[in-house]
Amino acid sequence: MKYDKIEKLGQGGFGNVYHVKDENGAEMALKTFDLHPSMVSITEIAKKRFIKEAIYQQQIGHPNIVEIYSIYQNEEPPFFTMELAESSMLKDMNDGTLDSSNYLKCIYDIMAGLEEMHKLGMYHRDLKPGNVLRFSYGYAISDFGLISLNKTGITTLTKTGMSKTSDLYTAPEITQDLKFASIQSDIFSLGCILHDFVGNSQRIPCNEISDSSKFGNLLQSATRMDPSRRFSSVASFREALNSITSTIEDAKTEVAEIVLETLNKPSTDFDENDVSKLSDFLSSGVVEDEKDIIMSSIKLNHIKEILKYPHLSTYIAKSYFNFVRNGNFPWDFCDTLKNRVTEFMEIGTVDILSEGIFALLYMGTKHNRWYVQRAAASYLKNDIDSTLLKRIEMEIIVDGSKFCSAFKHLLYSIDEKSKNFNSDFQEIYKKVCSK
Ligand SMILES: Nc1ncnc2c1ncn2[C@@H]1O[C@H](COP(=O)(O)OP(=O)(O)OP(=O)(O)O)[C@@H](O)[C@H]1O
């Protein structure tokens, strides 16, 4: 394939990026490996690394990780093509497109991409606004620094390869040696990025953030000097962020207020008595608005406690799934809710699993949130126990056209083919939806 250069988009530590057109007229970005001559001694190691990182990035296949199309590793210099971004997060921050009024979707997009990498045992190591690109559908992460780098020379390469501003986002433990990279070093960088939007004071590079805004504790928990004291996962970071950013209206009735109080006290104090109060409240024919307020306040650690009481948990889980299916919440709440739904699904019974899958499907398609749609799809792709399949079939028949249009939407929006799904499920889908 031949590529015609349209313009040079920029220069990074390892080479140049161009806007190009291929022989079929498709426009894309092309990145070449082109190290400065002064670094000739490490060129071969760096070249291998350049190619290897591109291959890793290509394998991931997630909407919040920039898609690599083709890698030309035997060319001199090697290069690869990728989707063409409209802008980068850095440019958007500099020109005011992205600011403290609209940063949340971008942060959730980064979290979704990062979580996928971490799931696959990869760390980014150089997460910063310049490495997050904007596309029509949202933001995606690029430019990994994945390879373990403790051999001679390569650490120097990394230091040289990183632009100066990197340090503003780099975790202290990896400034000297990238072998200390971990989930927590990416969490540190994400904390710094978030600080750019919500912080009310300057931060010292590679240091714990101390900030007096309402985000102060959260930023500190993301950037502790000791990585083991930071958030343990992207999911727990997301949970904590969500509890600050989601606005909960005042509950109206006295009983709702009592339940809300139990949910707002420190999670370690939430006990069986509180679980029971919550279950009583949900079964007492309360108005939907009030129920939504209470549901929005149930967090992951409450669910962990609720799951200890099987006689109450099934009912609470089902009420929760209903709340999620109806979708009366802002879209940016979806990613958090997805984790809570999957936590409830730990109950593991057939009815809970199938209702959970449908809750994810309907929430994901209603809000067009890929992160959630992909989670729903993942349950329907592999082996499905025959009883669960029967139950899913019943739900599909009951929901009929509602299910069919949601599932079609899912296939289209996450670019999936029905043939990739479990074969028995495909049969049911065809039987019900091709009528
Ligand atoms: N897929 C893409 N589409 C459009 N522009 C891109 C794409 N990838 C990179 N760019 C732009 O090209 C420029 C150079 O990017 P590159 O990733 O090589 O370096 P960098 O991120 O600036 O530095 P570093 O190598 O230190 O990470 C940046 O302005 C970036 O926004």
The ligand as a MOL file (V3000), in Angstrom:
LIG
                    3D

  0  0  0     0  0            999 V3000
M  V30 BEGIN CTAB
M  V30 COUNTS 31 33 0 0 0
M  V30 BEGIN ATOM
M  V30 1 N -3.4230 9.3030 15.2640 0
M  V30 2 C -3.1450 10.6110 15.2180 0
M  V30 3 N -3.9560 11.4590 14.5670 0
M  V30 4 C -3.6830 12.7950 14.5310 0
M  V30 5 N -2.6220 13.3620 15.1500 0
M  V30 6 C -1.7770 12.5650 15.8260 0
M  V30 7 C -1.9830 11.1430 15.8940 0
M  V30 8 N -0.9850 10.6210 16.6460 0
M  V30 9 C -0.2070 11.6390 17.0350 0
M  V30 10 N -0.6630 12.8060 16.5440 0
M  V30 11 C -0.0830 14.1480 16.7470 0
M  V30 12 O 1.2440 14.1430 16.2700 0
M  V30 13 C 2.1140 14.8540 17.1460 0
M  V30 14 C 3.3110 13.9870 17.5310 0
M  V30 15 O 2.8280 12.8900 18.2660 0
M  V30 16 P 3.7260 11.8230 18.9960 0
M  V30 17 O 2.8340 10.8590 19.6320 0
M  V30 18 O 4.7630 11.3000 18.0740 0
M  V30 19 O 4.5550 12.6550 20.0190 0
M  V30 20 P 4.2050 13.3480 21.3870 0
M  V30 21 O 3.0500 12.6530 22.0390 0
M  V30 22 O 4.0810 14.8030 21.1120 0
M  V30 23 O 5.5190 13.1010 22.1790 0
M  V30 24 P 6.0920 11.7680 22.8910 0
M  V30 25 O 6.7550 10.9650 21.8150 0
M  V30 26 O 7.0400 12.3000 23.8620 0
M  V30 27 O 4.9330 11.0210 23.5020 0
M  V30 28 C 1.2580 15.3150 18.3090 0
M  V30 29 O 0.8690 16.6370 18.0900 0
M  V30 30 C 0.0310 14.4350 18.2400 0
M  V30 31 O -1.1270 15.0900 18.7190 0
M  V30 END ATOM
M  V30 BEGIN BOND
M  V30 1 1 1 2
M  V30 2 1 2 3
M  V30 3 2 2 7
M  V30 4 2 3 4
M  V30 5 1 4 5
M  V30 6 2 5 6
M  V30 7 1 6 7
M  V30 8 1 6 10
M  V30 9 1 7 8
M  V30 10 2 8 9
M  V30 11 1 9 10
M  V30 12 1 10 11
M  V30 13 1 11 12
M  V30 14 1 11 30
M  V30 15 1 12 13
M  V30 16 1 13 14
M  V30 17 1 13 28
M  V30 18 1 14 15
M  V30 19 1 15 16
M  V30 20 2 16 17
M  V30 21 1 16 18
M  V30 22 1 16 19
M  V30 23 1 19 20
M  V30 24 2 20 21
M  V30 25 1 20 22
M  V30 26 1 20 23
M  V30 27 1 23 24
M  V30 28 2 24 25
M  V30 29 1 24 26
M  V30 30 1 24 27
M  V30 31 1 28 29
M  V30 32 1 28 30
M  V30 33 1 30 31
M  V30 END BOND
M  V30 END CTAB
M  END
